[in-house]
Amino acid sequence: MIKQHLTTARTLGVAILATLSLAACATRDDIAQINSRLDQIDARVQSAAQSAESANQNAQRANQRLDQMESRIQQLETRPGRAPRG
């Protein structure tokens, strides 16, 4: 009699565990929503990466212009002065 109750309890426990496991699984709709969200995040990351690359290129061009201006200023500062007119 006790063996029969233990067997029934085990079977019931396994059934409950299987039911809970299946209930916790993601459905196709859940997976589709997750994939959609991941696609949105990926698009934002790609956009941010493009913006960062553009900003980097602009900074490089600004640094080149600054170097050119600095070179020109040094030339002007080291050039001998002109004699005053008149």
C-alpha positions as CSV (number, residue, x, y, z in Angstrom):
1,M,0.0,0.0,0.0
2,I,2.8,2.5,0.9
3,K,4.7,1.4,-2.3
4,Q,1.6,2.3,-4.3
5,H,1.3,5.7,-2.7
6,L,5.1,6.4,-3.3
7,T,4.7,5.5,-6.9
8,T,1.6,7.7,-7.3
9,A,3.4,10.6,-5.5
10,R,6.5,10.2,-7.8
11,T,4.3,10.1,-10.9
12,L,2.4,13.1,-9.7
13,G,5.6,15.0,-8.9
14,V,7.1,14.2,-12.3
15,A,3.8,15.4,-14.0
16,I,3.9,18.6,-12.0
17,L,7.5,19.2,-12.8
18,A,6.9,18.6,-16.5
19,T,3.9,20.9,-16.5
20,L,5.9,23.7,-14.8
21,S,8.8,23.2,-17.2
22,L,6.6,23.5,-20.2
23,A,4.8,26.5,-18.8
24,A,8.2,28.3,-18.4
25,C,9.2,27.7,-22.0
26,A,9.1,30.7,-24.4
27,T,6.4,30.5,-27.0
28,R,6.9,31.4,-30.7
29,D,5.4,34.8,-30.1
30,D,7.8,35.4,-27.2
31,I,10.7,34.4,-29.4
32,A,9.4,36.7,-32.2
33,Q,9.1,39.6,-29.7
34,I,12.6,39.0,-28.4
35,N,14.1,38.8,-31.9
36,S,12.3,42.0,-32.9
37,R,13.7,43.8,-29.8
38,L,17.2,42.5,-30.6
39,D,16.8,43.8,-34.2
40,Q,15.9,47.2,-32.8
41,I,18.9,47.2,-30.5
42,D,21.2,46.1,-33.3
43,A,20.0,48.9,-35.5
44,R,20.6,51.4,-32.7
45,V,24.1,50.0,-32.1
46,Q,24.9,50.2,-35.8
47,S,23.6,53.8,-35.9
48,A,25.7,54.7,-32.9
49,A,28.8,53.1,-34.5
50,Q,28.3,55.1,-37.7
51,S,27.8,58.3,-35.7
52,A,31.0,57.6,-33.8
53,E,32.9,56.9,-37.0
54,S,31.7,60.2,-38.5
55,A,32.6,62.1,-35.4
56,N,36.1,60.5,-35.5
57,Q,36.6,61.5,-39.1
58,N,35.5,65.1,-38.3
59,A,37.9,65.2,-35.4
60,Q,40.7,64.0,-37.6
61,R,39.9,66.7,-40.2
62,A,39.8,69.3,-37.5
63,N,43.2,68.2,-36.1
64,Q,44.7,68.4,-39.6
65,R,43.4,72.0,-40.0
66,L,44.7,72.9,-36.5
67,D,48.1,71.5,-37.5
68,Q,48.1,73.6,-40.7
69,M,47.1,76.7,-38.8
70,E,49.8,76.1,-36.1
71,S,52.4,75.7,-38.8
72,R,51.3,78.9,-40.5
73,I,51.4,80.8,-37.2
74,Q,54.9,79.6,-36.5
75,Q,56.0,80.8,-39.9
76,L,54.5,84.2,-39.3
77,E,56.0,84.5,-35.9
78,T,59.5,83.6,-37.1
79,R,59.4,85.8,-40.2
80,P,61.6,88.9,-39.9
81,G,59.6,92.1,-39.3
82,R,59.0,94.6,-42.1
83,A,60.5,98.0,-42.0
84,P,58.0,100.7,-41.3
85,R,56.8,102.9,-44.2
86,G,57.4,106.5,-44.4
